[in-house]
């Protein structure tokens, strides 16, 4: 099995700057999307730090199995799971350090969603913090793998809302977990087995908030032989729907 991968980011139609970042690191089978927060240039800085620190940590630990980790792993976790968690926690630390040295960057943060594939690419570990999402597209059907760390999602756990109430929820975009918010960051992790033809989609809410899941699945299916075209079509769909935010996505497909 092998992976084919494509990534794209677009400023959208309403924002003056792009605060998103994405990572394609095929030599370590690591792929990420980060959606920066903070306004001005600070969100852009936070998202860039997140993907750069993760890449550096994976390169270091990929070259040297005896490399010292900055944090202890979680008991009961496999090595590859703790590697991803540690990389995200290191990124969180670096964002906090940087925001503490520059008043203009104070309060910056970023969401993050990552996919780390095993050597055979037949299993993926998804790690995420915030409301950037991971989807599995299989045979044209789409399934959200991650659960948003948002005020709206917390609210939905306790009561049922109509689609209209969800659409008009006053604090729909409030994030309750992100890198750069606290010294300690909790990383949600899941392990997903894959089969030939599966596509893992990582994206920010500039895509998922504008394009319904079913439409996302249709677009990926229509362009399943050309991931670059699929990525561009997803961005175009989000822009056609208004493009109110930056739009970023990474697609990785398992092929025979």
C-alpha positions as semicolon CSV with decimal commas, in nm:
position;residue;x (nm);y (nm);z (nm)
1;X;0,000;0,000;0,000
2;X;0,110;0,358;-0,061
3;X;-0,021;0,705;0,012
4;X;-0,091;0,983;-0,230
5;X;-0,130;1,324;-0,068
6;X;-0,234;1,678;-0,158
7;X;-0,274;1,996;0,045
8;X;-0,405;2,346;-0,024
9;X;-0,479;2,667;0,162
10;X;-0,675;2,971;0,048
11;X;-0,744;3,306;0,212
12;X;-1,115;3,289;0,127
13;X;-1,332;3,584;0,024
14;X;-1,368;3,782;0,346
15;X;-1,032;3,775;0,527
16;X;-0,737;4,001;0,449
17;X;-0,477;3,743;0,556
18;X;-0,442;3,369;0,585
19;X;-0,387;3,242;0,940
20;X;-0,398;2,873;0,844
21;X;-0,103;2,641;0,788
22;X;-0,066;2,281;0,676
23;X;0,209;2,022;0,687
24;X;0,299;1,748;0,439
25;X;0,583;1,538;0,578
26;X;0,579;1,218;0,369
27;X;0,914;1,092;0,498
28;X;0,754;1,057;0,842
29;X;0,400;0,984;0,715
30;X;0,273;1,291;0,905
31;X;0,015;1,541;0,779
32;X;-0,148;1,832;0,965
33;X;-0,381;2,131;0,937
34;X;-0,365;2,424;1,182
35;X;-0,611;2,714;1,206
36;X;-0,456;3,011;1,384
37;X;-0,642;3,247;1,615
38;X;-0,563;3,585;1,759
39;X;-0,606;3,843;1,487
40;X;-0,350;4,066;1,319
41;X;-0,055;3,838;1,237
42;X;-0,057;3,637;1,559
43;X;-0,281;3,355;1,439
44;X;-0,055;3,305;1,141
45;X;0,245;3,282;1,375
46;X;0,075;3,029;1,604
47;X;-0,031;2,796;1,322
48;X;0,315;2,813;1,163
49;X;0,487;2,733;1,495
50;X;0,253;2,435;1,545
51;X;0,333;2,265;1,215
52;X;0,704;2,352;1,224
53;X;0,754;2,216;1,576
54;X;0,567;1,896;1,495
55;X;0,774;1,846;1,181
56;X;1,101;1,904;1,365
57;X;1,008;1,667;1,647
58;X;0,906;1,391;1,405
59;X;1,223;1,438;1,201
60;X;1,439;1,420;1,514
61;X;1,269;1,114;1,659
62;X;1,256;0,949;1,317
63;X;1,634;0,982;1,275
64;X;1,726;0,896;1,634
65;X;1,516;0,645;1,827
66;X;1,709;0,736;2,143
67;X;1,634;1,108;2,120
68;X;1,513;1,260;2,447
69;X;1,146;1,356;2,453
70;X;1,047;1,683;2,625
71;X;0,747;1,520;2,798
72;X;0,679;1,179;2,947
73;X;0,437;0,963;2,753
74;X;0,095;0,864;2,879
75;X;0,071;0,528;3,054
76;X;-0,101;0,262;2,847
77;X;-0,033;0,439;2,517
78;X;0,161;0,285;2,231
79;X;0,489;0,445;2,124
80;X;0,347;0,594;1,803
81;X;0,053;0,743;1,995
82;X;0,277;0,902;2,256
83;X;0,502;1,035;1,982
84;X;0,213;1,230;1,831
85;X;0,083;1,351;2,169
86;X;0,433;1,467;2,267
87;X;0,479;1,654;1,941
88;X;0,151;1,841;1,991
89;X;0,240;1,926;2,350
90;X;0,578;2,056;2,239
91;X;0,406;2,276;1,981
92;X;0,178;2,409;2,255
93;X;0,480;2,493;2,470
94;X;0,657;2,675;2,186
95;X;0,347;2,885;2,112
96;X;0,318;2,986;2,478
97;X;0,689;3,071;2,493
98;X;0,667;3,287;2,184
99;X;0,352;3,470;2,297
100;X;0,523;3,546;2,628
101;X;0,815;3,722;2,458
102;X;0,618;3,948;2,223
103;X;0,328;4,163;2,340
104;X;0,187;4,171;1,988
105;X;0,146;3,792;1,995
106;X;-0,004;3,764;2,343
107;X;-0,311;3,542;2,345
108;X;-0,243;3,378;2,011
109;X;-0,343;3,017;1,960
110;X;-0,429;2,758;1,699
111;X;-0,639;2,452;1,644
112;X;-0,458;2,145;1,513
113;X;-0,554;1,816;1,350
114;X;-0,292;1,559;1,250
115;X;-0,280;1,224;1,076
116;X;0,015;0,994;1,145
117;X;0,024;0,677;0,933
118;X;0,207;0,358;1,018
119;X;0,474;0,220;0,786
120;X;0,226;0,016;0,583
121;X;-0,020;0,310;0,575
122;X;-0,297;0,065;0,667
123;X;-0,358;0,236;1,003
124;X;-0,380;0,605;1,084
125;X;-0,360;0,782;1,419
126;X;-0,559;1,103;1,434
127;X;-0,469;1,362;1,697
128;X;-0,657;1,688;1,736
129;X;-0,714;1,994;1,951
130;X;-0,991;2,241;1,865
131;X;-1,248;2,234;1,586
132;X;-1,035;2,149;1,284
133;X;-1,160;1,812;1,170
134;X;-1,060;1,475;1,029
135;X;-1,294;1,283;0,801
136;X;-1,279;0,935;0,652
137;X;-1,419;0,916;0,299
138;X;-1,484;0,555;0,198
139;X;-1,668;0,456;-0,120
140;X;-1,811;0,806;-0,144
141;X;-1,957;0,810;0,207
142;X;-1,805;1,049;0,461
143;X;-1,764;1,003;0,836
144;X;-1,637;1,265;1,078
145;X;-1,366;1,107;1,294
146;X;-1,301;1,394;1,534
147;X;-1,527;1,573;1,780
148;X;-1,513;1,952;1,787
149;X;-1,377;2,114;2,101
150;X;-1,626;2,400;2,080
151;X;-1,886;2,562;2,302
152;X;-2,158;2,456;2,060
153;X;-2,053;2,092;2,075
154;X;-2,041;2,105;2,457
155;X;-2,393;2,248;2,451
156;X;-2,514;1,971;2,218
157;X;-2,397;1,708;2,465
158;X;-2,655;1,826;2,718
159;X;-2,953;1,917;2,500
160;X;-3,097;1,864;2,155
161;X;-3,111;2,160;1,918
162;X;-3,293;2,200;1,588
163;X;-3,086;2,278;1,277
164;X;-3,218;2,635;1,295
165;X;-3,112;2,669;1,661
166;X;-2,767;2,536;1,575
167;X;-2,736;2,783;1,287
168;X;-2,836;3,074;1,514
169;X;-2,637;2,965;1,820
170;X;-2,482;3,292;1,948
171;X;-2,138;3,153;2,037
172;X;-2,103;2,893;1,762
173;X;-1,739;2,974;1,688
174;X;-1,611;2,976;2,047
175;X;-1,331;2,719;2,091
176;X;-1,290;2,557;2,433
177;X;-0,958;2,385;2,360
178;X;-0,665;2,501;2,147
179;X;-0,286;2,518;2,145
180;X;-0,160;2,828;2,323
181;X;-0,448;2,857;2,571
182;X;-0,294;2,676;2,870
183;X;0,034;2,524;2,990
184;X;-0,120;2,178;2,964
185;X;-0,306;2,072;2,652
186;X;-0,525;1,764;2,624
187;X;-0,492;1,589;2,289
188;X;-0,775;1,368;2,163
189;X;-0,644;1,059;1,987
190;X;-0,798;0,779;1,784
191;X;-0,663;0,490;1,578
192;X;-0,843;0,400;1,255
193;X;-0,781;0,096;1,030
194;X;-0,785;0,174;0,658
195;X;-0,851;-0,009;0,334
196;X;-0,752;0,057;-0,026
197;X;-0,927;0,362;-0,169
198;X;-0,988;0,531;0,166
199;X;-0,927;0,905;0,185
200;X;-0,840;1,085;0,508
201;X;-0,939;1,450;0,490
202;X;-0,800;1,705;0,737
203;X;-0,956;2,051;0,725
204;X;-1,022;2,372;0,913
205;X;-1,370;2,504;0,985
206;X;-1,340;2,735;0,685
207;X;-1,427;2,424;0,484
208;X;-1,639;2,216;0,724
209;X;-1,842;2,520;0,830
210;X;-1,929;2,613;0,471
211;X;-1,969;2,281;0,288
212;X;-2,202;2,006;0,420
213;X;-2,041;1,671;0,494
214;X;-2,240;1,498;0,220
215;X;-2,115;1,746;-0,038
216;X;-1,758;1,698;0,083
217;X;-1,796;1,325;0,021
218;X;-1,938;1,386;-0,327
219;X;-1,650;1,615;-0,424
220;X;-1,385;1,369;-0,306
221;X;-1,557;1,085;-0,491
222;X;-1,579;1,288;-0,813
223;X;-1,204;1,357;-0,800
224;X;-1,082;1,036;-0,636
225;X;-0,813;0,983;-0,901
226;X;-0,672;1,336;-0,861
227;X;-0,634;1,458;-0,503
228;X;-0,501;1,797;-0,612
229;X;-0,817;1,852;-0,812
230;X;-1,024;1,732;-0,516
231;X;-0,852;1,978;-0,283
232;X;-0,909;2,267;-0,524
233;X;-1,273;2,167;-0,574
234;X;-1,327;2,167;-0,196
235;X;-1,179;2,516;-0,168
236;X;-1,393;2,633;-0,461
237;X;-1,707;2,494;-0,293
238;X;-1,630;2,678;0,031
239;X;-1,569;3,002;-0,159
240;X;-1,886;2,953;-0,362
241;X;-2,073;2,923;-0,031
242;X;-1,936;3,259;0,084
243;X;-1,572;3,195;0,176
244;X;-1,610;3,373;0,510
245;X;-1,290;3,224;0,655
246;X;-0,955;3,089;0,543
247;X;-0,990;2,746;0,383
248;X;-0,732;2,468;0,424
249;X;-0,743;2,096;0,361
250;X;-0,510;1,800;0,328
251;X;-0,616;1,475;0,162
252;X;-0,432;1,143;0,191
253;X;-0,547;0,836;-0,001
254;X;-0,444;0,475;0,052
255;X;-0,378;0,298;-0,278
256;X;-0,270;-0,050;-0,383
